[in-house]
Amino acid sequence: MAIAIPSLALRFPLSSSVSSRIISHLPKISNFRHSNVHSISAKGFGWDDVFEVSKADDRADGSLRFQRYSEKIKICNRGYEKKTDFVPFMVGDQIVGYVHKGFLDHLKKFRDVFTFPKDGNPLNVAGDYIALHPSLDRPEVRTEAVGDVIKQLGEQVFPGIRNELYPVTSSFGMPIFFSLERAAAPYFGIKAYGVHMNGYVKRGGQKFLWVGKRSNRKPTYPGLLDHLVAGGLPHGISCKKNLRKECEEEAGIPPSFSDTALSVGAVSYADIDGHRYKRDVLFCYDLELPDGFIPNNQDGEVESFKLIPIAQVAEIIQRRDFFKPNCCLVIIDFLVRHGYISPDDYGYLHLLQSLRDGDCS
C-alpha cells in the first residue's frame, strides 16, 4: 500500500521549529493525561500496564490526538536549535556528517586521521569543519584508520560499541566513502538507515499489530515496546536481505513469509542530544501474517510478544512513553496509511509532513 501523498511529504518536510510552532498554537488542554508519561520507568511496566492504558474508554478529541502524536514525533527531533554547535564532517568535497564542537578535542589527538582546516573549504562552508586526512584515499584505508581511533578512545567516548559497521555516504545509494562503527555514528552525525516492519493480523474484520517488549538486558531502550521486527542497515547488505535476516533472528519468521513483506515508504528524523546528532531514515515495511502465526525470538533481545488491536496501539502511543521513540513514527505512519488517521482529522497534513522532519535522502 502506498504512502499517502508521498511527493508532498518528501519534498516539503516541516522543520522541528515549524512543528513546535504548530503545537504551541493549539488550545491548552487541562486534562491532558500524557503529562504523566514518565510516571512508569522503562523497566517498571508490564503487559498489564500496557493493556490497561490501551483500553481507556475516554477517547481524545481531534486536536488533542494531534498534539499527542506530534509530541511523540518531537521526541525524535530534539535540539534543532543546537545545530549551530556542530561543524561539518567532510570527505573530499562532500559533507557526510556533523561533529559537535565540544567533541573535536577527542579527535584532535589523531592528526594523521583528521584535519581541521580554517581556510580553503571546498564547499565554502563558513567557519570550522573536520575532514578525513587526504592521505586516506580509499574506503578500506579510511575504515581501518577511523576504526583504530574508535578502539583507542573506547567505550568511555563511544559507549555501546557493537563491532557492527554502518556505511558512510552522502545519501542513500551513493558511493560509500568508508564504514563506521555503529555506536560512533551519531557522534559523527552520519546518515544512518534502518528497516522497521509492522507485522499485523486480520481477525474478525479488525486489524491487530504484533508488539514486542525489549529485553531489560538491551543496552538501548531496555524494556520498552518495539516493532515485531526492526534493525539498523549495516554495510554490505540490501534492505530486503536485512529484513529477511532480522525477521528470522527477532521473530522466527521464515523467508517464505518475510519475502512477502511490502515496502511502503520511509520516515526520517534528526535528533540532537549532547554530542550526538542522529540523522536517521527508517524504511518501512508491512507484513500481513496468518492468524495462527506466533513469533518466537531467536537472539534474546525480545522479552515477549503480544498481539494488540491497532486502535489500542494508537491509544498506547498517545498516552504513554512505552514505545521506543522511533517506533512511534513508523506506527503513526501505519495509522495514516491504513486509514486510522484520515484527511478529515485535525492536523492531518502537518502530521504527515512531520514524519519526515529529517533529511530523507
N, C-alpha and C positions, 0 to 999 in steps of 0.2 A: 504494500500500500504506500503510495507516495506521500511525502510530507506536504502539508497544506502550504500553498504559496511559497515554494522554495526560493524562487528568484528574488522576491522581496526580502525574505528573511536573511538570505546570504549576502545580498548586495547592500543592504541598508541596516546593519545591526545597530542597536542602541548602545551608546557608551554607558558605563556604570553611572556616570554623573547624571545622564538623562533619566535612567531608571530611577535613581534616587529622587529626582525632582518629581517624577510621576507619583511615586509613593507619598512624597511629602504633601501633595495636593489632595490626597484622599481625605475624606472625613474621618475624624478621630472616633474610634470605637471604644467605648468604655468597658465592654465586656469581652475584649479580645483575649481569648484564653491562651493564645500562642505565647503570651508573655511569660509563661512559666515553663517554657520548653526545656530549661536546664535543670528542672527540679529532679529529674531522674538521670543519673550518670550513664555513660555508655555501658558499663559493666553492671549497672544496677537495675536493669529492667529485664523482664522475661516475656514470654509469649502471652501470658495472661494480661500483662500491662498493654501489650500491643493490641490485643483483641478488645480490651475494654475501651481503648481510645477509638478503635476503628468502628465500633458500634454506636458511637454517640448519636443521639437522636435529634440534636438541635443543629441542623444544617445551617451553615453560614450563608448570608446573602451574597449577591454578586460582587460588590465592592470589597467585602471582607475576604472572600475567596481569592480575589485577585491580589489583595495585599499579602495574604499568607503565602501564596505561590511566589510572588515577587520577592518576598523576604528570603525564601529558600534559594532563589536564583542569586540574590545578592550575596549570600554566604560564600558562593563560589567566585564572586567577583569583587573581593575586598581590595581596598588600598589603591584604587585608581589614581587618587590624588598624590600618591607617593611615587609615581612612575619616574619623576624627575630625580629621584635618589639613585637611579640606575644609569649605567653607561652602556653603550652598545658593545656587544661582543662580536668581533668580525673575523672572518676567514677570507683572506684576499680582499675582494671588494664587496663582499656580501655580509650583511648583518644576519647572524644566525641566532642571536640571543641577547640577553641583557644581564649585567652583573651589578650588584649593589656596590656603591662607592665604599661602604664600610667593609665589604668583603675583599676588596682589592689587596689589602695588606697581606692576606694569606697567599695570594698568587704572585705578589711582587718578589717573593723569595725564589721564584723559578724563572729567571730572566732568559734562560735558554729555551723556555717553552712559550712564554707570553711576552709581548711587548706592550708598552704604554705610551705611544707617541702623542705628543701635544699638537703636532702640525702634520700637514700632508695627508689628512684623512681622505681616502679615495672617494668617499661619498659626501664629503664636505659636511659631516656631522659636527655641529657646534660642540665645543668642549672636549673632554677626555673620552677615550674609549680604550678597550682592551682588544688585542688581536693575538692570534697564534703567530709564533715566530716564523718568518718566511722560509727558514731552512727546513721547516716541517712541510714538505711539499707533496706528500702522498697520504691518502686516507689511513693506511695501516701504520705509518710512522706517527701521524697525529694521534691516533687511537692509543698507541703504546706510550707516547710521551705524556699525554694528559692522564692516562691511566696510572702511570707512575706517580704523578703529582697527587692523585686521589689516594693512592696507597700510602704515600708518605704523610699526608695530612690526616688520614684515618677517620675513625668513627667520631672523634670529638668535633671535627669540622663537617663531616658528611655522615650524619647518623643514619643507620639502617642500610649500610652497604649490602647489596644483594648479588653482586657479580653477574648482573644482567645488563646488557648493553642496549642503549637506545641510539637510533640513527640521528645524526645532526645534519639538518638540511634547511634550506631557506623556506621551503614549503613542501607539502606532501607530493611525492612522486618525482621530485627534483634530485639531482645528483647528491650523493651522501659525502659530506666533507670528512667526517670521521665518526666514530661511535663512542658513546659516553656512558659511564656507569649510571644506572637508573637513579640511584639516590642522589647523585650530583646534578641531575638535570635541572631542578628548579633553582639551584644556586648559580647556574649559568644561563638561566632563563631561556632555554631552548624550547622549541615547539615539540610537544610530546603527543603521541596518538595512542588511542586505545579502542577496544571493542566492548560494547555493552549489549547484552541480549535480554530482551523481555521474553521470558518463557511463559506462555499463557495457555489456558484450557477453556473450552466452551462446554458449559454444562447447564442443561435446562434453560437455554436461551440467555444465559448470563456468562460473562467472561470473568475468569479468575486468574490471578497472577501468582506465579511461584516466587516466593521471597525467601532469601537465605539470611541467616544470622551468623555474622562473622565470629570466628573463634576468638576467645579472650586472649589467646596467645599471639594474635596477629600484631606486628609492630605498629601498624597504622590502623586507626579506627577500630580498635578491638571491641567486639560485642555489638556493633551496630548492624542494622539491617542492610541488605545488599541485594543486587540482582541475582537471578539464578546463575548467570554466567557473566563474568566481566574480567578484563585483563588489559595490561599495557601491551603495546605493539613493539616487540623487540626488533633488533636489527636482523635483517635477512629472512623475514617471513611475511607472507601476504596476510591481509586481513582474513580471508577465507580460511587459510590454513591455521592461523592463530585462533580463530573462533572454534574450529574443529578441535584443536588441542585443548583449549580452555573448557569446552563442553565435556570432554572426556575426563579431565582432571577434576573439575569443580562439581560436576553434577552426574557423572557417569552416563552422559548422553552419547549414544553411538553415532558414528558418521552417517548411518542411514537416516537418522533424524536431523542431526545438526546441519547436514548439507542442504536441507530444505529451508533453512532459515532465510528470511527475506531481508535484504539490505534496504533500510528505509530512510537513510539520511545521516545527519550528523548534528551534534550540538558542540558548542565551544565556550570556553570561559578563560578569564585572565585574573589570577588571584595573587596579590602581593601580601606576604606575611613575613615581616622582618627582612632577612636577606634572601628570602625565597620568592621567586617570580614564576608561578606555574602558568604556562600558556598551553592549554590542553585542548585537543579536538577528540571527541568521542564518536566513533562510527556506531550507529545504532542498528540493531537487528531485532526482528520479531520472529519468534518460532512458536507456532501452534502445536502443542503436544497432545497426544491422546489422553483421554481422561484417566486411563489406568496407569499411566507412567508415574513412577516415584523416583525423584532424583536421589542420587547416592554420591556424596562427596568422597573423592579419592585421595586428596592431598592434605587432609587435616586442617584446611583453612576455613571450613564452614562448620559451625556447631550443629545446625539443623535447618530444615526447610519447612515452610508452611504454604499451603495454597489458600489465598485470600481473595475474596471478591474485589474486583478492581475499584468499585465505588468506595469500599472500605480502605483500600490502599490510599486513595485520594484523601480520605479523612486523616489517616496517619500522617501523611506528608504535611497537611495543613496544620495539624495540632501539636505535633511534637518533632523534636530533632532526633528521631530514632534511626533514620536512614543515613548512610554515608552520603555526604553532601552532594557529590556529583551524580549519584544515582537519582536524586530528586529531579535534576534537569532531564534525564533520559525518560523518567516516568511521566513527567509533565508533558514532554513531547509525545509520549504514547497516548496520554489522555486527550491531547489535541487531535492526533491522527485518527483515533478510534471514536471521536465524537462525544467524549465525556466533557470536553471544553469546546464550545462552539462559537461561531462568529456573533451570536446573539448574547454571549456572556460579556460582562463588564471587562474592559481592558484586553480583549482578545488579541488584537494586533500587537499591542505593546508587549504582551506576554510572549507571543510568538517570536518577535524580534529579539527579545532579551535572552532567549535560549541560545543565541549565537552572539553574545556580547564580546567573546574573544575573537582573535584573528582566525577565522575559519578558512585557512588556506594550507 
